Amino acid sequence: MLEVPGWLNFFFIAITLVTYLFVVGSLIFGNDRVRKRMHAIALLMLAWVIFQSTLSLNRWYMDREAMPPHLAFPVATALVILSLLLFTGRGKRFISGLSLQTLTWLHVIRIPVEIALYWLAFYKQVPWSMTFYGHNFDIIFGITAPIMAYGHFQKGWFSMKVLKIWNILGLISLLIIVVTAFGAAPSPIQAWDFERPNYAVTHFPFSWLPSFIVPAVLFSHLVVLARKEKQIV
């Protein structure tokens, strides 16, 4: 375990749980086809989270000499799943039935994630470059997510074009912090922040950040960008 207060561990567990509930909510408030698969998908996601817990608790992610770095495993897995959803007929039919409003609300999770990263940096478990003092602008999208969700889906203040632009900018912000975090993680290919590497993501429960929370946020952006305007009503 990291040398951080117990409340920070519980805080991050709560963040992960809320993220999970948002993703499940996008199924619950989706169409009938999606709701029929809700229980199976929810159980698969839960199994994945538990599996990641097992890996981190057994120090698998702490192997600094592994090549490729073990942190590449959840990233590669997420990319494979996203590719199947975005580029196959069955995957496209599935994402066309998800609740985009719920997936837009999901981005509020970026606020507590930023708070957690700040405290992890304070306790010297991640570099400051991963916080809003460095290259992380995600808190902006956490703050504006309720405005976009309510303004587009409830009031019609924003067009679909505006919502997609917001998602593109949010996606760029996410990719910046992912590159920053991966490059700072202790591994043979670490590129920066050598004095204070990104230790946290190799430990439980913070390993859920790259293995579940970041893929969920990425998924939320890509689903909106992949959907046709006629599907978003």
C-alpha positions in Angstrom: 0.0 0.0 0.0 1.1 3.6 -0.6 2.0 5.9 2.2 -1.2 7.9 2.0 -4.1 8.5 4.5 -6.7 5.8 4.6 -9.4 8.3 3.7 -7.7 8.8 0.3 -8.0 5.1 -0.5 -11.7 5.0 0.5 -12.2 8.3 -1.5 -10.8 6.7 -4.6 -12.8 3.5 -4.1 -15.9 5.7 -4.0 -14.9 7.4 -7.2 -14.6 4.1 -8.9 -17.9 3.0 -7.6 -19.6 6.1 -8.9 -18.0 5.7 -12.3 -19.3 2.1 -12.4 -22.8 3.3 -11.6 -22.7 5.9 -14.3 -21.7 3.3 -16.9 -24.5 1.0 -15.7 -26.9 4.0 -15.8 -26.1 4.5 -19.5 -27.4 0.9 -19.9 -30.5 1.3 -17.6 -31.6 4.4 -19.5 -30.7 3.1 -22.9 -33.1 1.4 -25.3 -34.6 -2.1 -24.9 -31.8 -3.9 -26.7 -29.2 -2.4 -24.4 -31.3 -3.1 -21.2 -31.5 -6.8 -22.1 -27.8 -7.0 -21.9 -27.5 -4.8 -18.8 -26.9 -7.5 -16.2 -24.3 -9.4 -18.2 -22.4 -6.3 -19.0 -22.6 -5.0 -15.4 -21.2 -8.3 -14.1 -18.4 -8.4 -16.7 -17.4 -4.9 -15.7 -17.5 -5.8 -12.0 -15.4 -8.9 -12.7 -12.8 -6.7 -14.6 -12.6 -4.3 -11.6 -12.1 -7.2 -9.2 -9.5 -8.8 -11.5 -7.6 -5.5 -11.6 -7.7 -5.4 -7.8 -6.1 -8.8 -7.7 -3.3 -7.8 -10.0 -2.5 -4.7 -8.1 -2.7 -6.3 -4.7 -0.4 -9.0 -5.9 2.1 -6.3 -7.0 1.9 -7.2 -10.6 1.9 -3.6 -11.7 4.9 -2.8 -9.5 7.3 -4.7 -11.8 9.4 -1.9 -13.1 11.5 -4.1 -15.4 8.7 -5.7 -17.4 8.7 -5.0 -21.1 6.2 -4.1 -22.4 5.2 -2.4 -19.1 2.4 -4.1 -17.3 0.4 -0.9 -17.3 0.1 -1.4 -21.1 -2.2 -4.4 -20.5 -5.3 -2.6 -19.3 -4.8 0.1 -22.0 -4.4 -2.4 -24.8 -7.5 -4.3 -23.5 -9.6 -1.1 -23.4 -8.5 -0.3 -27.0 -9.5 -3.7 -28.3 -12.9 -3.5 -26.6 -13.5 0.0 -27.9 -12.5 -1.0 -31.4 -15.0 -3.8 -31.4 -17.7 -1.5 -30.2 -16.9 1.3 -32.7 -16.0 -0.6 -35.8 -18.2 -3.7 -35.9 -21.9 -3.9 -36.8 -22.9 -5.4 -33.5 -20.9 -2.9 -31.6 -22.4 0.0 -33.4 -25.9 -1.2 -32.8 -25.1 -1.5 -29.1 -23.6 2.0 -28.6 -26.5 3.5 -30.6 -28.8 2.4 -27.8 -26.9 3.9 -24.9 -28.0 6.9 -22.9 -25.8 9.8 -24.1 -27.2 12.0 -21.4 -25.9 9.7 -18.7 -22.6 9.3 -20.4 -22.3 13.1 -20.5 -23.0 13.3 -16.8 -20.3 10.7 -16.2 -17.7 13.3 -16.8 -18.4 15.0 -13.4 -16.3 12.2 -12.0 -13.3 14.1 -13.3 -13.7 16.6 -10.5 -13.1 14.1 -7.6 -10.4 12.4 -9.7 -8.5 15.7 -9.9 -8.9 16.2 -6.2 -7.5 12.7 -5.6 -4.6 13.4 -7.9 -3.8 16.6 -6.1 -3.6 14.8 -2.7 -1.6 12.0 -4.3 0.9 14.6 -5.6 0.9 16.2 -2.1 1.9 12.9 -0.6 4.5 12.4 -3.4 2.9 9.4 -5.1 2.3 11.1 -8.5 4.1 14.0 -10.1 2.6 17.5 -10.1 2.5 17.3 -13.9 -0.5 14.9 -13.5 -2.5 17.5 -11.6 -4.2 20.8 -12.5 -0.9 22.5 -11.5 0.7 20.7 -14.5 -0.7 19.3 -17.7 -4.1 18.1 -16.5 -7.1 20.2 -17.6 -9.7 17.6 -16.9 -11.3 19.4 -14.1 -12.7 21.9 -16.6 -14.7 19.2 -18.3 -15.9 17.8 -14.9 -17.2 21.3 -14.1 -18.8 21.9 -17.5 -20.3 18.4 -17.8 -23.6 19.2 -16.0 -23.9 22.4 -18.1 -23.6 20.4 -21.3 -25.8 17.6 -20.1 -28.6 19.8 -18.9 -28.2 22.4 -21.6 -28.3 20.0 -24.5 -30.6 17.2 -23.4 -33.0 19.1 -21.2 -33.1 22.7 -22.5 -31.8 22.4 -26.0 -29.4 25.3 -25.5 -26.6 23.6 -27.3 -26.7 21.9 -30.7 -25.2 18.5 -31.3 -22.3 20.2 -33.0 -21.5 22.1 -29.8 -21.7 18.9 -27.8 -19.4 17.1 -30.1 -16.9 19.9 -30.0 -17.0 19.8 -26.2 -16.3 16.0 -26.4 -13.4 16.5 -28.8 -11.8 19.0 -26.5 -12.4 16.7 -23.5 -10.9 13.8 -25.5 -7.8 15.9 -26.2 -7.5 16.8 -22.5 -7.8 13.1 -21.6 -5.1 12.0 -24.1 -2.7 14.6 -22.7 -3.0 13.4 -19.2 -2.8 9.7 -20.3 0.5 10.4 -22.1 1.7 12.4 -19.1 0.8 9.7 -16.7 2.2 6.8 -18.8 5.5 8.6 -19.5 5.9 9.2 -15.7 5.1 5.6 -14.7 8.1 3.7 -13.4 9.1 1.4 -16.2 12.0 0.8 -18.7 10.4 3.4 -21.0 9.8 6.1 -18.4 10.4 9.4 -20.1 10.0 12.1 -17.5 9.3 13.0 -13.8 12.2 10.7 -12.7 12.5 12.4 -9.3 8.8 11.7 -8.5 7.4 9.0 -10.7 3.7 8.0 -11.1 3.8 5.4 -8.3 0.1 5.5 -7.4 -1.3 3.8 -10.5 0.7 0.6 -9.7 -1.0 0.2 -6.3 -4.5 -0.6 -5.2 -7.0 1.1 -5.5 -5.4 3.7 -7.7 -4.7 1.1 -10.4 -8.4 1.5 -11.2 -7.6 4.9 -12.7 -5.9 3.5 -15.9 -7.7 0.2 -15.9 -11.3 1.4 -15.5 -12.0 5.1 -14.9 -9.9 6.4 -17.8 -11.4 3.8 -20.3 -14.9 4.7 -19.0 -14.3 8.4 -19.7 -12.7 7.6 -23.1 -15.7 5.4 -23.9 -18.1 8.2 -23.0 -16.4 10.6 -25.4 -16.1 8.2 -28.3 -19.8 7.1 -28.0 -21.0 10.6 -28.5 -18.6 11.3 -31.3 -19.5 8.0 -33.1 -23.3 8.5 -32.9 -25.2 10.1 -35.8 -27.2 13.2 -35.1 -30.5 11.5 -36.0 -29.8 9.0 -33.2 -29.5 11.7 -30.6 -32.9 13.0 -29.7 
